[in-house]
Amino acid sequence: MPEGDVVWRTAARLHQALAGRRIVSSDLRHPRLALVDLSGRTVTEALARGKHLLIRLSDGITLHSHLKMDGNWWLYRPGERWRSPGHQVRVVLTTEEIVAVGSRLHDLAVVSTDDESSLVGHLGPDLLGPDWDPDEAVRRLRATPERPIGLALLDQRNLAGIGNLYRAEVLFLRGVHPTTATGEVADLPALVTTAQRLLYANRARVEQSTTGSLVRGQERYVYGRRGRPCLRCGSRVTAAPLGSGAEGTDAQRTVFWCPKCQPVS
């Protein structure tokens, strides 16, 4: 699943390509939006809010999308062949110079810009946003002290932008086992600060590295390394499901950790 840094970078690319340009035609391939026509409006900005992507247009209109597991936005010159099959395309925004194509997008909506809070108002402080507030993120995490920290970090209502990769790496770097109760984490402020630093460091590059290395196989300490050596101590990395298995904020996801560097407290 694209995490906050990927969505931030996607929004930055869209903003650079589209801001100030007039849409000459639009195609929203969703039953609820099939009759919505955005042509004639000018793109004012594109921005990320956690894992949500907002494209703001003149006349106070916002196009909202979520990449979830497999969504993406591509930029083309008019007439250029698309990488995505037509049946995967959900949005086409055409300007005179650029065609923006959103494939496999989710949670598509067109709302008044003044009403964006109906879609993203529930989110906690954005790790890469101007509203980032580590104290508020810590306060929200501490509101459920009995909840496993490995679940609390994925809840976008606490802090927006962390996904499975950064959850694993942040907990490793802080030496915290994923099942540790949030109220028992020794230094929550340091944990959320580490998370923000990791996403910020990766926001402008495709390769997501938490180790400082871009050598293949050495980019991350534990994420995706089940059964392989921990890059710090050499112990075998463990992975297991964490969560209720139901949909929602505690949906079951695989979490990775080093049993030596992150002992059960």
C-alpha positions as CSV (number, residue, x, y, z in Angstrom):
1,M,0.0,0.0,0.0
2,P,1.4,3.4,-0.9
3,E,2.3,5.2,2.3
4,G,2.3,8.9,3.2
5,D,5.6,9.7,1.4
6,V,4.5,8.1,-1.8
7,V,1.2,10.0,-1.8
8,W,3.0,13.2,-1.0
9,R,5.4,12.6,-3.9
10,T,2.4,11.8,-6.2
11,A,0.7,15.0,-5.2
12,A,3.8,17.0,-5.8
13,R,4.2,15.6,-9.3
14,L,0.6,16.4,-10.1
15,H,0.9,19.9,-8.7
16,Q,4.0,20.6,-10.8
17,A,2.3,19.3,-14.0
18,L,-1.2,20.6,-13.6
19,A,-1.3,23.7,-11.3
20,G,-2.4,26.7,-13.3
21,R,-3.6,24.7,-16.3
22,R,-7.1,24.6,-17.6
23,I,-8.9,21.3,-18.0
24,V,-10.2,21.0,-21.5
25,S,-11.9,17.6,-20.9
26,S,-12.5,15.2,-18.1
27,D,-13.6,11.6,-17.8
28,L,-14.6,10.3,-14.3
29,R,-15.2,6.6,-14.7
30,H,-17.3,5.9,-11.7
31,P,-21.1,5.3,-11.6
32,R,-21.7,8.1,-9.2
33,L,-19.5,10.6,-11.1
34,A,-20.2,9.6,-14.7
35,L,-22.1,12.9,-15.3
36,V,-19.6,15.1,-13.5
37,D,-17.8,17.4,-16.0
38,L,-14.7,19.3,-14.7
39,S,-13.8,20.8,-18.0
40,G,-13.3,24.6,-18.1
41,R,-12.0,24.6,-14.6
42,T,-8.3,25.4,-13.7
43,V,-6.3,23.2,-11.4
44,T,-5.2,25.4,-8.5
45,E,-3.2,22.8,-6.5
46,A,-2.7,19.2,-5.7
47,L,-1.8,18.1,-2.3
48,A,-1.7,15.1,0.0
49,R,-3.5,14.7,3.3
50,G,-2.1,11.6,4.9
51,K,-2.8,8.8,2.3
52,H,-5.5,10.9,0.6
53,L,-4.9,12.9,-2.5
54,L,-6.8,16.2,-3.2
55,I,-6.8,18.0,-6.5
56,R,-8.3,21.5,-6.0
57,L,-9.9,23.3,-8.9
58,S,-11.2,26.8,-9.5
59,D,-14.8,27.5,-8.5
60,G,-14.2,25.8,-5.2
61,I,-14.3,22.1,-6.3
62,T,-12.0,19.3,-5.1
63,L,-11.4,15.9,-6.7
64,H,-10.6,13.4,-4.0
65,S,-8.9,10.0,-4.5
66,H,-7.2,7.3,-2.4
67,L,-4.5,5.1,-3.8
68,K,-5.1,2.2,-1.3
69,M,-3.1,-0.9,-2.4
70,D,-2.6,-0.4,-6.1
71,G,-3.7,3.0,-7.2
72,N,-1.5,5.4,-9.2
73,W,-1.5,8.6,-11.3
74,W,0.4,8.8,-14.6
75,L,1.2,11.9,-16.6
76,Y,1.3,11.8,-20.4
77,R,1.6,14.1,-23.4
78,P,-1.6,14.3,-25.5
79,G,-1.7,11.3,-27.8
80,E,0.9,9.4,-25.9
81,R,0.1,5.7,-25.2
82,W,-1.1,4.9,-21.7
83,R,0.7,2.4,-19.5
84,S,-2.5,1.3,-17.8
85,P,-5.2,-0.8,-19.5
86,G,-8.3,1.2,-20.2
87,H,-10.5,-0.9,-17.8
88,Q,-8.3,0.1,-14.9
89,V,-8.5,3.8,-15.6
90,R,-10.8,5.8,-13.2
91,V,-10.0,9.4,-14.0
92,V,-8.7,11.3,-17.0
93,L,-7.9,15.0,-16.8
94,T,-6.8,16.5,-20.1
95,T,-5.2,19.9,-20.5
96,E,-3.6,21.3,-23.6
97,E,-0.1,20.1,-22.6
98,I,-0.6,17.3,-20.1
99,V,-3.0,14.3,-19.6
100,A,-3.3,13.0,-16.0
101,V,-4.6,9.5,-15.8
102,G,-5.6,7.9,-12.5
103,S,-5.7,4.1,-12.5
104,R,-7.1,1.8,-9.9
105,L,-8.1,4.7,-7.8
106,H,-10.4,4.3,-4.8
107,D,-12.9,6.4,-2.8
108,L,-13.3,8.8,-5.6
109,A,-15.4,11.9,-4.8
110,V,-16.0,15.4,-6.0
111,V,-16.9,17.8,-3.2
112,S,-16.9,21.5,-2.4
113,T,-13.4,22.5,-1.3
114,D,-15.0,24.0,1.8
115,D,-16.4,20.5,2.5
116,E,-13.1,18.5,2.3
117,S,-13.3,17.9,6.0
118,S,-16.1,15.4,5.3
119,L,-13.5,13.2,3.7
120,V,-10.3,13.9,5.6
121,G,-11.4,15.7,8.8
122,H,-11.1,12.6,10.8
123,L,-7.4,12.3,10.2
124,G,-4.8,12.9,12.8
125,P,-1.8,15.2,12.3
126,D,-0.2,14.6,8.9
127,L,3.4,13.5,9.2
128,L,4.3,15.4,6.0
129,G,1.8,18.2,6.3
130,P,1.8,21.7,7.6
131,D,-0.4,20.6,10.4
132,W,2.1,18.1,11.8
133,D,2.0,18.3,15.6
134,P,3.9,15.6,17.5
135,D,2.3,16.6,20.8
136,E,-1.2,16.1,19.3
137,A,-0.1,12.7,17.8
138,V,1.1,11.5,21.2
139,R,-2.1,12.7,22.9
140,R,-4.2,10.7,20.4
141,L,-2.1,7.6,20.8
142,R,-2.3,7.8,24.6
143,A,-6.1,8.0,24.5
144,T,-6.1,4.2,24.1
145,P,-3.3,3.0,26.4
146,E,-4.3,-0.6,26.3
147,R,-4.2,-0.8,22.5
148,P,-1.1,-2.6,20.9
149,I,1.2,0.1,19.5
150,G,1.4,-1.9,16.3
151,L,-2.3,-1.3,15.7
152,A,-2.4,2.3,17.0
153,L,0.3,3.5,14.6
154,L,-1.8,2.3,11.6
155,D,-4.9,4.2,12.8
156,Q,-4.9,7.3,10.6
157,R,-7.0,9.1,13.2
158,N,-3.9,9.2,15.5
159,L,-1.3,10.3,12.9
160,A,-1.7,10.3,9.2
161,G,0.7,8.7,6.7
162,I,2.1,5.6,8.4
163,G,1.6,2.2,6.7
164,N,2.9,-1.3,7.2
165,L,6.4,-0.5,6.1
166,Y,7.0,2.5,8.4
167,R,5.2,0.8,11.3
168,A,7.7,-2.1,11.2
169,E,10.7,0.1,10.8
170,V,9.8,2.8,13.4
171,L,9.1,0.1,16.0
172,F,12.4,-1.6,15.2
173,L,14.4,1.6,15.5
174,R,12.8,2.4,18.9
175,G,13.2,-1.2,20.1
176,V,9.5,-1.7,20.7
177,H,7.7,-5.0,20.1
178,P,4.5,-4.5,18.0
179,T,2.2,-6.0,20.7
180,T,3.4,-3.7,23.4
181,A,0.5,-1.7,24.9
182,T,0.7,1.9,23.8
183,G,0.6,3.1,27.4
184,E,3.7,1.0,28.1
185,V,5.8,2.5,25.3
186,A,8.7,4.2,27.1
187,D,9.1,7.2,24.8
188,L,6.1,7.9,22.6
189,P,7.4,11.4,21.6
190,A,10.6,9.9,20.3
191,L,8.6,7.2,18.4
192,V,6.4,9.7,16.5
193,T,9.4,12.0,15.8
194,T,11.3,9.0,14.3
195,A,8.3,8.2,12.1
196,Q,8.2,11.8,10.8
197,R,11.9,11.8,10.1
198,L,11.7,8.6,8.1
199,L,8.8,9.7,5.9
200,Y,10.4,13.1,5.4
201,A,13.7,11.6,4.4
202,N,12.0,9.4,1.7
203,R,9.4,11.9,0.4
204,A,11.3,13.0,-2.7
205,R,12.7,9.6,-3.9
206,V,11.2,6.4,-5.2
207,E,13.4,4.1,-3.1
208,Q,12.2,3.8,0.5
209,S,15.2,3.4,2.7
210,T,15.2,3.4,6.5
211,T,18.7,2.2,6.9
212,G,20.5,4.9,4.9
213,S,21.5,2.4,2.3
214,L,20.0,2.1,-1.2
215,V,21.7,-1.2,-1.9
216,R,19.2,-3.8,-2.9
217,G,18.2,-6.0,0.1
218,Q,19.7,-3.5,2.6
219,E,17.2,-0.7,2.5
220,R,15.1,-1.8,5.5
221,Y,15.9,-3.5,8.8
222,V,12.9,-5.8,9.2
223,Y,10.1,-5.0,6.8
224,G,9.7,-7.8,4.2
225,R,12.6,-9.7,5.7
226,R,10.7,-12.7,7.3
227,G,13.2,-15.4,8.0
228,R,16.2,-13.3,6.9
229,P,18.8,-11.8,9.2
230,C,18.1,-8.6,11.1
231,L,20.6,-6.1,9.6
232,R,21.6,-5.0,13.1
233,C,22.0,-8.2,15.2
234,G,21.7,-11.1,12.7
235,S,18.7,-12.8,14.3
236,R,16.0,-14.1,12.1
237,V,13.3,-11.6,11.5
238,T,9.8,-12.8,12.6
239,A,6.5,-11.9,10.9
240,A,2.9,-12.6,12.0
241,P,-0.6,-11.2,11.6
242,L,-1.6,-8.5,14.0
243,G,-5.2,-7.3,14.3
244,S,-8.7,-8.6,14.6
245,G,-9.1,-9.9,11.1
246,A,-12.1,-7.7,10.5
247,E,-12.3,-4.6,8.3
248,G,-11.6,-1.3,10.0
249,T,-8.9,0.4,11.9
250,D,-7.7,-2.9,13.5
251,A,-7.9,-4.9,10.3
252,Q,-5.4,-7.8,10.3
253,R,-2.0,-7.0,8.7
254,T,1.3,-8.8,8.8
255,V,3.9,-7.1,11.1
256,F,7.6,-7.7,11.0
257,W,10.0,-7.5,14.0
258,C,13.4,-8.7,15.3
259,P,12.9,-10.9,18.4
260,K,16.3,-9.9,19.9
261,C,16.2,-6.1,19.1
262,Q,12.4,-5.9,20.0
263,P,11.8,-8.2,23.0
264,V,8.3,-8.6,24.3
265,S,8.0,-6.2,27.3
